C-alpha cells in the first residue's frame, strides 16, 4: 500500500485518503492506482458497506492532476499499450464500484479533483471548500472530466465554469447539485457520519443492482430504459435481500440483510 494513499476501515466504511497535503493532494499515477486499490480492498471486505474518498489536511480535497515536470505520470500522456490514462482508469473503477461512494470534500476540489468528486455517488463538503475547472487559465480545457461534469452539472453553469475557469463556493456547488450537503463549520465528519448511517444500513444487493441499472439506462431512450428496468426488477425481487425485506416489512422488524 502506498504512503500517498491511506486506507482505514471505520464504521462500516473504507476511508481512502489522498496523502499529499504538500502538493494539495494532486493526482499522479501512484495516487490514482492507490485509490483504485483501496476501492478493490473495500469490495473484497465483507464488513465494508461504503467507500469514502477524501484528502489529507484541511486545504485541499484534490487539486487535480500533478502538473510538475517530475510528476509520476502525466494526464497528457497516453501509453499505446494501456490507452486509458490513469485518471480515466480510476474514474472507471469508481463507476463500476458496487458499493456506495462518497466524496468527503474537505477543501479545494479543482480540475481532476472536481472530476473525482463528480465520479462519486454522493458528496459532502466543508463550507470553506472551493470548486472549479481552471484549465482555461493555462490554455487547456477540462476534457477528461467532461463526461462526468456533464452528468452532474446544469449545461449553462458547466459552460460558464469551463470557459471562465473561475472557482465557486460550496454553497454554489450545493445549488448546482454538485454536492448533496454542505456541513456546518467544523462539522464535516458529523455530517458524513449522518449520511453513512443512512447509507450503510441498506441492502448491498439492492444497491449493487440499482447502480448497475442506473449506469445501463442513463443513455438509453425512455422506452429502452423501461424495458430494461422491468427485467431488472423481476431479478431483484428474487434476491435473498428482497425476500428478507418483504418479510421484515410485514413482520414490522428490522431486516437482516444477507448481501445476496
C-alpha positions in Angstrom: 0.0 0.0 0.0 1.4 3.4 -1.0 2.1 6.1 1.6 0.5 8.5 -0.8 -2.9 6.9 -0.3 -4.1 5.7 3.1 -6.8 3.1 3.8 -8.8 2.7 7.0 -11.9 0.8 7.8 -14.1 2.9 10.0 -17.7 2.4 11.0 -18.5 0.1 8.0 -16.8 2.4 5.6 -13.5 2.2 3.8 -11.9 5.7 4.2 -9.4 6.3 1.4 -7.3 9.4 2.0 -5.0 11.1 -0.6 -2.0 11.8 1.5 -0.2 14.6 -0.4 -1.1 17.7 1.5 2.2 19.4 0.4 1.0 19.0 -3.2 -2.6 19.8 -2.4 -3.4 16.1 -2.8 -2.8 16.2 -6.5 -3.3 13.1 -8.6 -0.4 11.2 -10.2 -0.1 7.6 -11.3 0.7 6.3 -7.8 -2.2 8.1 -6.2 -4.7 7.0 -8.8 -3.5 3.4 -8.5 -3.7 3.6 -4.7 -7.2 4.9 -4.7 -8.3 2.1 -7.1 -6.6 -0.4 -4.8 -8.5 1.0 -1.8 -11.7 0.6 -3.7 -10.9 -3.0 -4.6 -10.0 -3.7 -1.0 -13.3 -2.3 0.1 -15.2 -4.5 -2.3 -13.3 -7.6 -1.1 -14.0 -6.8 2.6 -17.5 -8.1 3.7 -17.5 -5.7 6.7 -17.3 -2.7 4.4 -20.6 -1.2 3.1 -19.4 2.1 1.7 -16.3 3.9 0.3 -15.3 7.4 1.4 -12.7 9.4 -0.5 -11.0 12.5 1.0 -7.8 14.4 1.1 -5.3 14.9 3.9 -5.3 18.2 5.7 -7.9 21.0 5.5 -6.7 22.9 2.4 -7.5 20.6 -0.5 -9.6 17.6 -1.3 -7.7 17.2 -4.6 -6.2 19.9 -6.8 -6.3 17.8 -9.9 -3.5 16.2 -11.9 0.0 16.9 -10.8 1.5 19.2 -13.4 5.1 19.3 -12.1 7.6 18.1 -14.7 8.8 15.5 -12.3 5.4 14.1 -11.6 4.7 10.3 -11.7 2.6 10.1 -14.8 1.0 12.9 -16.8 -2.6 13.5 -17.6 -1.5 14.4 -21.1 0.4 11.2 -21.9 -1.1 8.0 -23.3 0.7 4.6 -23.3 -0.2 2.8 -26.5 -0.2 -0.5 -24.7 -2.6 0.9 -22.0 -4.6 3.6 -23.8 -6.7 4.6 -20.7 -5.0 7.5 -18.9 -4.6 6.7 -15.2 -7.1 9.3 -14.2 -9.7 7.9 -16.6 -8.9 4.3 -15.4 -9.6 5.5 -11.8 -12.9 7.0 -12.9 -13.9 3.7 -14.5 -13.1 1.8 -11.2 -15.4 4.3 -9.4 -18.1 3.9 -12.0 -18.1 0.1 -11.6 -17.8 0.1 -7.8 -20.9 -1.8 -6.4 -20.6 0.0 -3.0 -21.9 3.5 -2.4 -19.1 6.0 -2.9 -19.0 9.3 -1.0 -16.6 12.3 -1.6 -15.6 13.9 1.7 -14.7 17.3 0.3 -12.5 18.8 3.0 -11.0 21.6 0.8 -10.4 22.7 -2.7 -11.7 20.4 -5.5 -10.2 21.6 -8.7 -9.8 20.2 -12.2 -9.3 16.4 -11.9 -10.3 16.8 -8.2 -13.6 18.2 -9.3 -13.9 15.2 -11.6 -13.1 12.9 -8.7 -15.9 14.4 -6.7 -18.3 14.0 -9.6 -17.3 10.4 -10.0 -18.5 9.5 -6.5 -22.2 8.7 -5.9 -22.6 11.4 -3.3 -20.6 14.3 -1.8 -20.4 16.2 1.5 -18.5 19.4 1.5 -16.8 21.6 4.1 -18.4 25.2 3.9 -14.9 26.6 3.1 -14.3 24.3 0.2 -13.9 25.8 -3.3 -14.6 24.2 -6.6 -13.5 24.8 -10.1 -12.2 23.8 -13.5 -9.3 26.3 -14.0 -7.8 24.6 -17.1 -8.7 27.5 -19.4 -6.4 29.7 -17.4 -3.4 27.7 -18.6 -4.6 27.2 -22.2 -6.4 23.9 -21.6 -10.0 22.6 -21.2 -11.3 20.1 -18.8 -11.7 17.4 -21.4 -11.1 14.2 -19.4 -13.5 15.2 -16.6 -16.1 16.5 -19.1 -18.2 13.2 -19.3 -18.5 13.4 -15.5 -19.3 17.1 -15.3 -22.0 16.8 -18.0 -23.8 14.2 -16.0 -23.8 16.2 -12.8 -23.9 20.0 -13.6 -26.5 22.1 -15.5 -25.3 22.9 -19.0 -25.1 26.7 -18.8 -23.3 26.6 -15.4 -21.0 24.0 -16.8 -20.1 26.1 -19.8 -19.5 29.1 -17.6 -17.1 27.3 -15.2 -15.2 25.7 -18.1 -14.8 28.9 -20.1 -14.1 31.3 -17.3 -12.1 28.9 -15.1 -13.3 30.7 -12.0 -13.8 29.0 -8.7 -17.1 28.8 -6.9 -18.2 28.2 -3.3 -19.6 25.2 -1.5 -23.0 26.9 -1.4 -22.8 27.4 -5.2 -21.9 23.7 -5.5 -24.9 22.8 -3.4 -27.2 24.9 -5.6 -25.9 23.2 -8.7 -26.4 19.7 -7.2 -22.7 19.0 -7.3 -22.7 18.1 -3.6 -25.5 16.6 -1.6 -24.8 18.6 1.6 -22.6 21.4 2.9 -21.7 20.8 6.5 -21.8 23.4 9.2 -18.4 24.9 10.2 -16.3 22.3 11.9 -18.9 19.6 11.5 -17.9 17.9 8.2 -17.3 14.5 9.9 -20.5 14.8 11.8 -22.4 15.3 8.6 -20.5 12.5 6.9 -21.3 10.1 9.8 -25.0 11.1 9.5 -25.0 10.2 5.7 -23.1 7.0 6.3 -25.6 5.9 9.0 -28.4 6.4 6.4 -26.5 4.5 3.8 -24.8 1.5 5.4 -27.9 0.0 6.9 -29.4 -0.7 3.4 -29.3 -3.8 1.3 -26.0 -4.0 -0.6 -27.6 -6.3 -3.1 -30.3 -3.7 -3.9 -27.7 -1.0 -4.1 -25.4 -3.1 -6.4 -28.2 -4.0 -8.8 -29.6 -0.5 -8.6 -26.3 1.1 -9.5 -25.9 -1.3 -12.4 -29.4 -0.3 -13.7 -28.6 3.4 -13.2 -25.4 3.1 -15.4 -27.1 0.9 -18.0 -30.2 3.1 -18.7 -28.5 6.5 -18.3 -28.0 7.0 -22.0 -31.0 4.9 -23.2 -34.3 6.1 -24.6 -37.2 6.1 -22.2 -38.7 3.1 -23.9 -35.5 1.1 -23.8 -34.9 2.1 -20.2 -38.3 0.9 -19.1 -37.9 -2.4 -20.9 -34.6 -3.0 -19.1 -35.9 -1.9 -15.8 -38.8 -4.4 -16.0 -36.4 -7.2 -16.3 -34.1 -5.9 -13.5 -37.0 -5.5 -11.0 -38.0 -9.1 -11.6 -34.5 -10.3 -10.9 -34.2 -8.1 -7.9 -37.4 -9.4 -6.4 -35.9 -12.9 -6.3 -32.8 -12.0 -4.3 -32.5 -13.1 -0.7 -32.4 -9.5 0.4 -35.6 -8.6 -1.3 -37.3 -11.7 0.2 -36.0 -10.7 3.6 -37.0 -7.1 3.1 -40.6 -8.0 2.3 -40.7 -10.3 5.3 -39.3 -7.7 7.7 -41.8 -5.1 6.4 -44.8 -7.4 7.0 -43.4 -8.6 10.4 -42.7 -5.0 11.4 -39.0 -5.6 12.3 -35.6 -4.5 11.0 -34.3 -6.6 8.1 -31.3 -8.9 8.4 -29.6 -8.3 5.1 -27.8 -11.3 3.6 -26.0 -9.4 0.8 -27.3 -11.9 -1.8 
